[in-house]
Amino acid sequence: MKIKNISVGIAGIILLIAAGLPQTAVAKDVEMNLRFAGAFISSNSLPSALIHVQAKGSPGKAVIRGYGSAGGGAISFPTVCLGLSGPMGSILRVSAAEDPLVFTFQDLSLLFADGSGEICVDLTTGLSTFRFDITFKGGRGRFEGATGTAVITGEAEPVSADGSFLAETGTIVGTIIVP
C-alpha cells in the first residue's frame, strides 16, 4: 500500500512538472492538391485580371479570388510558351509580377497567397496556358500564420467575343506550413 501511494505521488509530481513546462509549437505540413475551375476576367485597357474559381481536393473545398497585375512584368512574342507554339507573333507571353489570392474554405478559414508567373496566349485561337509560383502569407482560422509554397498551372479559353472573359481550369500543388 505504501509503495502504491508513493508511485501515485511521484506520477502526480511528474504531471505537475510537465504541465508547467513551456509548450513548444510544432509546425504542421498540410498538403495542397487542388483542382479548380472558374472565370478569369482580363482588362483590355489595363494590364490586370480578376480571378474567381471554385476548388476541391486537399485541404478542402474553397473559393479562390485573386487580382493579378502585369505591373512591372514584361510582354514578349516567343514561338513556344508553356506548351503553346506557333509562328512568330502568334504567341503572346505576359509575365505577371504579382498574383494576390484569397482562398476561402468551407469552414470560413482564409489562406492568403501571392506570387508571380506567366500567361501564354495563342492569338489565333485565344487559348492560353499559365503557371504561377505562389507563397502562402498567413490567413485566418486554421491557416493563421501559414507559410509555404505551391505551383498553379492551368489553361483558359475565351467565352466572350473580345477575349476578355475566359473559362479556366487547373491545379494548385504544394505545401502549407501551419504553426
Beta strands, then each sheet from edge to edge (+ up, - down):
strand 1: 28-42
strand 2: 48-58
strand 3: 62-69
strand 4: 75-76
strand 5: 80-81
strand 6: 84-85
strand 7: 91-96
strand 8: 101-105
strand 9: 110-122
strand 10: 128-140
strand 11: 147-158
strand 12: 165-178
sheet 1: 4+ 7- 9+ 8- 3+ 2- 1+ 12- 11+ 10-
sheet 2: 5+ 6-
end
